[in-house]
């Protein structure tokens, strides 16, 4: 997820923390985050077997001991977003009361969808539904693999992993960032979201710890996506050109596309990257529209409506599922992986969403971000996923067989059954490659903003450092995983999601404290700033 860079135009230059360095960095944050990344890379290269076994052991421990925590936390996030949308604070504006949105609804929705989609969606759009349908039906579902019920369950669990819960995480953090930056007037940084709890100490070491956690979590989240992109591009080359999949080729793919991302970083074409990302969304929809047109159109349209309805009917049950009476392996390989991945992505995606949402009300913000991108994602998932299932149920088959051992082949195995297979496969690889570049570039920008105390224009040298570090970490995880590289990325995402989840819960409480200071009568705010009101409230509670 999350592949759009921040727009250059209409920026609102917010205050940032004083840095006093040549490269305009917040030294404790940048140095600590960089050292953690370098330490992981060094240990990973020197002790590959230990990294692989350590990540596996950590994942197993989290699944057994904290699986319930992930499930409960993600559900809390979703419920809180709904409360914010329909509660008494829905009319509060993300900015001064006189402010209005910078972008039209169409432009805003397009950029939201661009922020939430990425390499992962193309990787799993066919792979996850066909895998659940034919090979790995979720435990206790009661469906036989390959049955119509398994097809419904497969799409339901895929929607669950890519739907409202994922956007709920992004919304809460993006809302907190927007509120404290645009309405309170603090730097656009995670540390600012704790202002109601720690006051001016957000400028000190407590704030530094918050930003370090966010940077390291995002670093591994982006690395996960880059690794998945390299694996899938390799799979496409295998299908199109007969080039055998290999670790060496995957590492070369990471290196080449990381160089392209580095060039983009040096050139500083943030607006260009945003336009490229938007173009990429158009290419995804062209690909989906082609499948809809040449495939079983009526079946796919029926499936969109039915799958959304089935998802809504079962949302409470899937949201609270912990697999207490069955083997937890399935849940840790799928649900916990997604929850960790979305949480580790959240600082990156939330920062982008916050940058384009100034001036909207909380109700408008929550409903727009929660519903529109989710609906668009569901349409893409159904067209790609149900097409793969249709081929195995009613067509020539072969998609499930191609996916049984390597999920990365699923997309290309499905495209093989459509006209113009080679052209479609090349288009898919181009889309994945562009996602790769924009993920690395804009992800580096977000980490650099955090490491520079909220400065919206960090220097290219430090952005280049983060772009290079992402590629190296992705390579280390790829090497450590070996034949089971996907497992290594899953394990890293699950592990990094835990500290960020705890931080997000604290931020939720902090945002609630801040909103309590909002007078429902807007006249009260005429002679005082929101920050002054908040300070008065904090002192009155002591």
C-alpha positions as CSV (number, residue, x, y, z in Angstrom):
1,X,0.0,0.0,0.0
2,X,0.8,3.7,-0.2
3,X,2.6,4.8,-3.3
4,X,1.9,8.5,-3.9
5,X,4.4,11.2,-3.2
6,X,3.2,14.4,-1.6
7,X,2.0,17.1,-3.9
8,X,4.2,20.1,-4.4
9,X,1.4,22.6,-5.1
10,X,-0.8,24.1,-2.5
11,X,1.5,23.1,0.4
12,X,1.0,24.8,3.7
13,X,4.4,25.2,5.3
14,X,4.1,24.1,8.9
15,X,6.4,24.8,11.8
16,X,9.2,22.3,12.2
17,X,11.6,21.6,15.1
18,X,14.9,23.3,15.2
19,X,17.7,21.1,13.8
20,X,20.9,23.2,13.5
21,X,22.7,20.8,11.2
22,X,24.0,21.1,7.6
23,X,21.5,18.5,6.4
24,X,18.6,19.8,8.4
25,X,18.1,16.6,10.4
26,X,16.9,16.0,13.9
27,X,20.1,14.3,15.1
28,X,18.7,12.0,17.8
29,X,16.0,10.8,15.5
30,X,18.0,10.4,12.3
31,X,21.1,8.8,14.0
32,X,19.1,6.4,16.2
33,X,16.9,5.2,13.3
34,X,19.9,4.9,10.9
35,X,21.8,2.9,13.5
36,X,18.9,0.5,14.1
37,X,18.6,0.0,10.3
38,X,22.4,-0.5,9.9
39,X,22.5,-2.9,12.8
40,X,19.8,-5.0,11.3
41,X,21.5,-5.1,7.9
42,X,24.9,-6.0,9.5
43,X,23.5,-8.8,11.7
44,X,21.4,-10.0,8.7
45,X,24.4,-10.3,6.4
46,X,26.7,-11.9,9.0
47,X,24.1,-14.2,10.6
48,X,21.5,-15.0,7.9
49,X,20.4,-18.3,9.5
50,X,20.0,-16.6,12.9
51,X,17.9,-13.8,11.3
52,X,15.6,-16.3,9.6
53,X,15.1,-18.5,12.7
54,X,14.8,-15.4,14.9
55,X,12.1,-13.9,12.8
56,X,10.2,-17.2,12.7
57,X,10.4,-17.6,16.5
58,X,9.3,-14.1,17.1
59,X,6.3,-14.5,14.7
60,X,5.3,-17.7,16.4
61,X,5.5,-16.1,19.8
62,X,3.4,-13.0,18.7
63,X,0.8,-15.3,17.1
64,X,0.4,-17.4,20.3
65,X,0.6,-14.6,22.8
66,X,-0.5,-11.5,21.0
67,X,-2.8,-12.6,18.2
68,X,-5.8,-11.5,20.3
69,X,-4.1,-8.1,20.8
70,X,-3.8,-7.5,17.0
71,X,-7.5,-8.6,16.5
72,X,-8.8,-6.4,19.3
73,X,-6.7,-3.4,18.3
74,X,-7.7,-3.4,14.7
75,X,-11.4,-3.7,15.7
76,X,-11.0,-0.8,18.1
77,X,-9.4,1.4,15.4
78,X,-12.4,0.7,13.1
79,X,-15.0,1.4,15.8
80,X,-13.2,4.7,16.7
81,X,-13.3,5.9,13.1
82,X,-17.0,5.3,13.0
83,X,-17.5,7.1,16.3
84,X,-15.5,10.1,15.0
85,X,-17.6,10.2,11.8
86,X,-21.0,10.1,13.4
87,X,-20.2,11.6,16.8
88,X,-20.5,15.2,18.1
89,X,-17.0,16.1,16.9
90,X,-17.8,15.3,13.2
91,X,-18.2,19.0,12.4
92,X,-14.7,20.0,13.6
93,X,-12.6,21.2,10.7
94,X,-9.0,20.1,10.1
95,X,-7.7,23.6,10.1
96,X,-9.0,27.0,11.1
97,X,-12.8,27.3,11.0
98,X,-12.6,29.4,7.9
99,X,-10.4,26.9,6.0
100,X,-11.8,24.9,3.0
101,X,-10.4,21.9,1.2
102,X,-7.5,22.4,-1.3
103,X,-8.7,19.7,-3.7
104,X,-12.0,18.8,-5.4
105,X,-13.7,15.5,-4.4
106,X,-12.5,13.8,-7.6
107,X,-8.9,14.8,-7.1
108,X,-9.0,13.9,-3.4
109,X,-10.5,10.5,-4.0
110,X,-8.0,9.7,-6.8
111,X,-5.1,10.6,-4.5
112,X,-6.6,8.6,-1.6
113,X,-6.9,5.5,-3.7
114,X,-3.4,6.1,-5.0
115,X,-2.1,6.3,-1.4
116,X,-3.8,3.1,-0.4
117,X,-2.9,0.9,-3.3
118,X,0.5,-0.5,-4.2
119,X,2.6,-3.5,-5.1
120,X,0.7,-5.6,-2.6
121,X,-2.7,-5.4,-4.2
122,X,-1.4,-6.7,-7.6
123,X,0.6,-9.4,-5.7
124,X,-2.5,-10.7,-3.7
125,X,-5.5,-9.7,-5.9
126,X,-5.5,-13.1,-7.6
127,X,-3.2,-15.0,-5.3
128,X,-5.1,-14.7,-2.0
129,X,-8.6,-15.5,-3.3
130,X,-7.5,-18.5,-5.4
131,X,-5.3,-19.8,-2.5
132,X,-8.2,-19.7,0.0
133,X,-10.6,-21.1,-2.6
134,X,-8.5,-24.1,-3.6
135,X,-5.8,-24.8,-1.2
136,X,-6.0,-23.1,2.2
137,X,-9.6,-22.6,3.2
138,X,-9.7,-20.7,6.5
139,X,-10.0,-23.0,9.5
140,X,-13.4,-23.6,10.9
141,X,-15.1,-22.2,7.9
142,X,-16.8,-25.5,7.1
143,X,-16.2,-25.2,3.4
144,X,-14.7,-27.8,1.1
145,X,-11.8,-26.5,-1.0
146,X,-13.0,-25.8,-4.5
147,X,-16.7,-25.5,-3.6
148,X,-19.0,-22.5,-4.2
149,X,-19.0,-21.8,-0.4
150,X,-15.2,-21.8,-0.5
151,X,-15.3,-19.2,-3.3
152,X,-17.6,-17.0,-1.2
153,X,-15.4,-17.4,1.9
154,X,-12.2,-16.7,-0.1
155,X,-13.5,-13.3,-1.3
156,X,-14.9,-12.5,2.1
157,X,-11.6,-13.1,3.9
158,X,-9.7,-11.2,1.1
159,X,-12.1,-8.2,1.5
160,X,-11.6,-8.4,5.3
161,X,-7.8,-8.2,4.9
162,X,-8.0,-5.3,2.4
163,X,-11.1,-3.4,3.5
164,X,-12.4,-1.2,6.3
165,X,-9.9,-2.4,8.9
166,X,-6.9,-1.4,6.9
167,X,-8.3,2.1,6.2
168,X,-9.4,2.5,9.8
169,X,-5.7,2.4,10.8
170,X,-4.7,5.0,8.3
171,X,-7.7,7.2,9.2
172,X,-6.9,7.5,12.9
173,X,-3.3,8.4,12.4
174,X,-4.0,10.7,9.4
175,X,-6.7,12.4,11.4
176,X,-4.4,12.9,14.4
177,X,-1.7,14.3,12.2
178,X,-4.1,16.6,10.4
179,X,-5.7,17.9,13.5
180,X,-2.5,18.7,15.4
181,X,-0.8,20.2,12.4
182,X,-3.5,22.2,10.7
183,X,-5.8,23.1,13.7
184,X,-3.3,23.2,16.6
185,X,-0.4,24.5,14.5
186,X,2.3,22.0,15.4
187,X,4.8,20.3,13.1
188,X,3.5,17.6,10.8
189,X,5.1,14.8,12.8
190,X,4.0,11.9,14.9
191,X,5.5,13.5,18.0
192,X,2.9,16.3,17.7
193,X,0.0,13.9,18.2
194,X,1.1,13.4,21.8
195,X,0.8,17.1,22.7
196,X,-2.2,16.8,25.0
197,X,-0.3,14.1,27.0
198,X,3.2,15.6,27.3
199,X,2.8,19.3,26.3
200,X,5.9,21.1,25.2
201,X,8.0,18.0,26.0
202,X,7.0,16.8,22.6
203,X,10.0,18.7,21.4
204,X,12.4,16.6,23.6
205,X,13.4,13.0,23.9
206,X,9.9,11.6,24.3
207,X,9.0,13.0,20.9
208,X,12.3,11.6,19.5
209,X,11.3,8.1,20.6
210,X,7.9,8.4,18.9
211,X,9.4,9.4,15.6
212,X,12.1,6.7,15.8
213,X,9.4,4.0,16.2
214,X,7.5,5.4,13.3
215,X,10.6,5.5,11.0
216,X,11.8,2.0,11.8
217,X,8.3,0.5,11.5
218,X,7.8,2.3,8.1
219,X,11.2,1.2,7.0
220,X,10.3,-2.5,7.3
221,X,6.8,-2.0,5.9
222,X,8.2,-0.4,2.7
223,X,10.9,-3.1,2.5
224,X,8.2,-5.7,2.6
225,X,6.5,-4.2,-0.4
226,X,9.7,-3.8,-2.3
227,X,10.6,-7.5,-1.7
228,X,7.1,-8.6,-2.9
229,X,7.5,-6.4,-6.0
230,X,10.9,-8.0,-6.9
231,X,9.5,-11.5,-6.4
232,X,6.5,-10.8,-8.6
233,X,8.4,-9.0,-11.4
234,X,10.7,-12.1,-11.5
235,X,7.5,-14.3,-11.8
236,X,6.4,-12.1,-14.7
237,X,9.7,-12.5,-16.5
238,X,9.4,-16.3,-16.0
239,X,5.9,-16.3,-17.6
240,X,6.7,-13.9,-20.5
241,X,10.3,-14.6,-21.3
242,X,11.0,-18.0,-19.7
243,X,13.6,-16.6,-17.4
244,X,13.9,-18.9,-14.4
245,X,13.2,-17.4,-11.0
246,X,16.3,-17.0,-8.9
247,X,17.5,-15.1,-5.8
248,X,20.2,-13.4,-7.9
249,X,17.7,-12.0,-10.4
250,X,15.4,-10.8,-7.6
251,X,18.3,-9.0,-5.9
252,X,19.2,-7.5,-9.3
253,X,15.6,-6.3,-9.8
254,X,15.7,-4.6,-6.3
255,X,19.1,-3.0,-7.2
256,X,17.9,-1.7,-10.6
257,X,14.6,-0.2,-9.5
258,X,16.2,1.2,-6.3
259,X,18.6,3.1,-8.6
260,X,15.7,4.5,-10.5
261,X,14.1,5.5,-7.2
262,X,17.4,7.1,-6.2
263,X,17.5,9.1,-9.4
264,X,14.0,10.3,-8.7
265,X,15.0,11.3,-5.1
266,X,18.0,13.3,-6.4
267,X,15.9,15.1,-9.0
268,X,13.3,15.9,-6.4
269,X,10.3,15.4,-8.7
270,X,7.7,15.0,-6.0
271,X,4.9,16.3,-8.2
272,X,6.1,14.1,-11.0
273,X,6.1,11.0,-8.9
274,X,2.5,11.9,-7.8
275,X,1.4,12.1,-11.4
276,X,3.2,8.9,-12.2
277,X,1.4,7.2,-9.3
278,X,-1.9,8.6,-10.5
279,X,-1.1,7.3,-14.0
280,X,-0.4,3.9,-12.5
281,X,-3.9,3.8,-10.9
282,X,-5.3,4.5,-14.4
283,X,-3.3,1.6,-15.8
284,X,-4.6,-0.7,-13.0
285,X,-8.2,0.2,-13.9
286,X,-7.5,-0.2,-17.6
287,X,-6.2,-3.7,-16.8
288,X,-9.3,-4.4,-14.6
289,X,-11.7,-3.0,-17.3
290,X,-10.1,-5.2,-20.0
291,X,-10.6,-8.3,-17.8
292,X,-14.2,-7.3,-17.1
293,X,-14.8,-6.8,-20.8
294,X,-13.2,-10.0,-22.2
295,X,-14.0,-12.2,-19.3
296,X,-17.4,-13.4,-17.9
297,X,-18.7,-9.9,-17.5
298,X,-22.1,-10.7,-16.0
299,X,-20.5,-13.2,-13.5
300,X,-18.0,-10.6,-12.4
301,X,-20.6,-7.9,-11.9
302,X,-22.8,-10.2,-9.9
303,X,-19.8,-11.2,-7.9
304,X,-19.0,-7.6,-7.0
305,X,-22.5,-7.1,-5.5
306,X,-22.6,-10.5,-3.8
307,X,-19.1,-10.3,-2.3
308,X,-19.7,-6.9,-0.8
309,X,-23.0,-8.1,0.7
310,X,-21.4,-11.3,2.1
311,X,-18.6,-9.2,3.6
312,X,-21.0,-6.9,5.3
313,X,-23.0,-9.8,6.7
314,X,-20.0,-11.5,8.3
315,X,-18.0,-8.4,9.3
316,X,-18.6,-8.8,13.1
317,X,-17.6,-12.4,13.1
318,X,-14.4,-11.9,11.0
319,X,-13.5,-8.8,13.0
320,X,-13.4,-10.8,16.3
321,X,-12.0,-14.1,15.1
322,X,-9.0,-15.4,17.0
323,X,-8.9,-19.1,16.0
324,X,-8.8,-20.0,19.7
325,X,-9.8,-23.7,19.0
326,X,-7.7,-24.4,15.9
327,X,-4.1,-24.2,14.8
328,X,-3.0,-20.5,14.7
329,X,-0.7,-21.0,11.7
330,X,-3.3,-19.9,9.2
331,X,-4.1,-16.7,11.1
332,X,-0.5,-15.7,11.6
333,X,0.3,-16.4,7.9
334,X,-2.5,-14.2,6.7
335,X,-4.5,-12.0,9.1
336,X,-1.7,-11.1,11.5
337,X,0.6,-10.5,8.6
338,X,-1.8,-8.0,7.1
339,X,-2.5,-6.3,10.4
340,X,1.2,-5.9,11.0
341,X,1.8,-4.7,7.4
342,X,-1.0,-2.1,7.5
343,X,0.2,-0.8,10.9
344,X,3.8,-0.5,9.8
345,X,2.6,1.3,6.6
346,X,0.4,3.7,8.6
347,X,2.9,6.5,9.3
348,X,3.7,6.7,5.6
349,X,0.1,6.5,4.2
350,X,-1.3,8.6,7.0
351,X,1.3,11.4,6.4
352,X,0.3,11.5,2.7
353,X,-3.5,11.5,3.5
354,X,-2.9,14.3,6.1
355,X,-1.1,16.4,3.5
356,X,-4.0,16.4,1.1
357,X,-6.9,16.7,3.5
358,X,-6.5,20.1,5.1
359,X,-9.8,22.0,5.4
360,X,-12.1,19.1,5.5
361,X,-14.4,18.3,8.5
362,X,-13.8,15.2,10.6
363,X,-17.0,13.6,9.3
364,X,-16.2,14.4,5.7
365,X,-12.6,13.1,6.2
366,X,-13.6,9.8,7.8
367,X,-16.4,8.9,5.5
368,X,-14.5,9.8,2.4
369,X,-11.3,8.0,3.3
370,X,-13.1,4.9,4.8
371,X,-15.7,4.3,2.1
372,X,-14.6,5.4,-1.3
373,X,-11.1,3.8,-1.5
374,X,-12.5,0.7,0.1
375,X,-15.2,0.4,-2.5
376,X,-12.7,0.9,-5.3
377,X,-10.4,-1.7,-3.9
378,X,-13.2,-4.2,-3.6
379,X,-14.1,-3.8,-7.3
380,X,-10.4,-4.4,-8.3
381,X,-10.1,-7.4,-6.0
382,X,-13.3,-9.0,-7.2
383,X,-12.5,-8.6,-10.9
384,X,-9.0,-10.0,-10.5
385,X,-9.8,-12.6,-7.8
386,X,-13.1,-13.9,-9.1
387,X,-11.6,-14.2,-12.6
388,X,-9.0,-16.6,-11.3
389,X,-11.6,-18.6,-9.4
390,X,-13.9,-18.6,-12.5
391,X,-11.1,-20.1,-14.6
392,X,-10.6,-22.9,-12.1
393,X,-14.3,-23.6,-11.5
394,X,-15.7,-23.2,-15.1
395,X,-12.8,-22.8,-17.4
396,X,-9.5,-24.6,-18.3
397,X,-8.2,-24.4,-14.8
398,X,-4.5,-24.2,-13.9
399,X,-4.5,-21.0,-11.8
400,X,-4.6,-22.8,-8.5
401,X,-1.9,-25.3,-9.6
402,X,0.4,-22.5,-10.6
403,X,-0.2,-20.8,-7.2
404,X,0.1,-23.9,-5.0
405,X,3.8,-23.4,-4.2
406,X,4.5,-19.8,-5.3
407,X,1.8,-17.1,-4.8
408,X,3.7,-14.7,-7.0
409,X,2.7,-16.6,-10.2
410,X,-1.0,-16.2,-9.6
411,X,-1.6,-13.0,-11.5
412,X,0.3,-14.1,-14.6
413,X,-1.3,-17.6,-14.5
414,X,-4.7,-15.8,-14.7
415,X,-3.6,-13.5,-17.5
416,X,-2.4,-16.5,-19.5
417,X,-6.1,-17.4,-20.1
418,X,-6.9,-14.0,-21.6
419,X,-6.3,-12.6,-25.1
420,X,-3.0,-10.7,-25.6
421,X,-1.4,-12.5,-22.6
422,X,2.2,-11.2,-23.3
423,X,1.0,-7.5,-23.6
424,X,-1.1,-7.8,-20.4
425,X,1.8,-9.4,-18.5
426,X,4.2,-6.7,-19.6
427,X,1.7,-4.0,-18.6
428,X,1.4,-5.7,-15.2
429,X,5.1,-5.7,-14.7
430,X,5.3,-2.0,-15.7
431,X,2.7,-1.2,-13.1
432,X,4.5,-3.2,-10.4
433,X,7.8,-1.5,-11.3
434,X,6.3,2.0,-11.1
435,X,4.7,1.1,-7.8
436,X,8.2,0.0,-6.7
437,X,9.8,3.4,-7.6
438,X,7.0,5.5,-6.1
439,X,6.9,3.4,-2.9
440,X,10.6,3.9,-2.3
441,X,10.7,7.6,-3.2
442,X,7.7,8.8,-1.3
443,X,8.4,6.4,1.6
444,X,11.8,7.9,1.9
445,X,10.4,11.4,1.9
446,X,8.0,10.6,4.8
447,X,10.8,9.0,6.8
448,X,13.0,12.1,6.1
449,X,10.2,14.5,7.2
450,X,10.0,12.6,10.5
451,X,13.8,12.6,10.9
452,X,14.0,16.3,10.2
453,X,11.5,17.4,12.9
454,X,8.6,18.0,10.5
455,X,10.4,19.9,7.7
456,X,8.5,19.4,4.5
457,X,11.5,19.9,2.3
458,X,14.3,17.6,3.5
459,X,17.5,17.6,1.5
460,X,18.0,15.0,-1.2
461,X,21.1,13.4,0.5
462,X,19.1,12.1,3.4
463,X,16.3,10.9,1.2
464,X,18.8,9.0,-0.8
465,X,20.1,7.4,2.3
466,X,16.6,6.1,3.3
467,X,15.8,4.9,-0.3
468,X,19.1,2.9,-0.3
469,X,18.4,1.5,3.1
470,X,14.9,0.3,2.1
471,X,16.4,-1.6,-0.8
472,X,19.2,-3.2,1.3
473,X,16.8,-4.3,4.0
474,X,14.5,-5.8,1.4
475,X,17.5,-7.7,0.0
476,X,18.5,-9.0,3.4
477,X,15.0,-10.3,4.1
478,X,14.9,-11.8,0.7
479,X,18.3,-13.6,1.3
480,X,17.3,-14.7,4.8
481,X,14.0,-16.1,3.6
482,X,15.6,-18.1,0.8
483,X,13.0,-20.4,-0.8
484,X,10.4,-19.0,1.7
485,X,11.2,-15.3,1.2
486,X,7.5,-14.4,1.5
487,X,7.5,-15.9,5.0
488,X,10.5,-13.6,6.0
489,X,8.6,-10.5,4.8
490,X,5.5,-11.6,6.7
491,X,7.5,-12.2,9.9
492,X,9.2,-8.8,9.7
493,X,5.8,-7.0,9.2
494,X,4.2,-8.8,12.1
495,X,7.1,-8.1,14.5
496,X,7.3,-4.3,13.6
497,X,3.6,-3.8,13.9
498,X,3.5,-4.5,17.7
499,X,5.3,-1.4,19.0
500,X,3.5,0.8,16.4
501,X,0.1,-0.6,17.4
502,X,0.8,0.3,21.1
503,X,1.9,3.8,19.9
504,X,-1.3,4.2,17.8
505,X,-3.5,3.3,20.9
506,X,-1.8,6.1,22.8
507,X,-2.3,8.5,19.9
508,X,-6.0,7.6,19.9
509,X,-6.3,8.5,23.6
510,X,-4.3,11.8,23.0
511,X,-6.6,12.7,20.1
512,X,-9.7,12.1,22.3
513,X,-8.2,14.4,25.0
514,X,-7.7,17.1,22.4
515,X,-11.2,16.8,21.0
516,X,-12.6,17.3,24.4
517,X,-11.3,20.8,24.4
518,X,-13.2,21.6,21.2
519,X,-16.2,23.8,22.1
520,X,-19.2,22.8,20.1
521,X,-20.1,26.5,19.9
522,X,-17.6,27.8,17.3
523,X,-18.0,31.4,18.6
524,X,-15.8,30.5,21.5
525,X,-12.8,30.1,19.3
526,X,-12.7,33.6,18.0
527,X,-10.4,35.1,20.5
528,X,-8.2,32.1,21.4
529,X,-6.2,29.6,19.4
530,X,-7.0,25.9,19.6
531,X,-3.5,25.4,21.2
532,X,-4.3,28.0,23.9
533,X,-7.6,26.3,24.6
534,X,-5.9,22.9,24.9
535,X,-3.2,24.3,27.3
536,X,-5.9,25.8,29.5
537,X,-7.8,22.5,29.6
538,X,-4.6,20.6,30.4
539,X,-3.8,22.9,33.3
540,X,-7.4,22.8,34.6
541,X,-7.2,19.0,34.8
542,X,-4.1,19.0,37.0
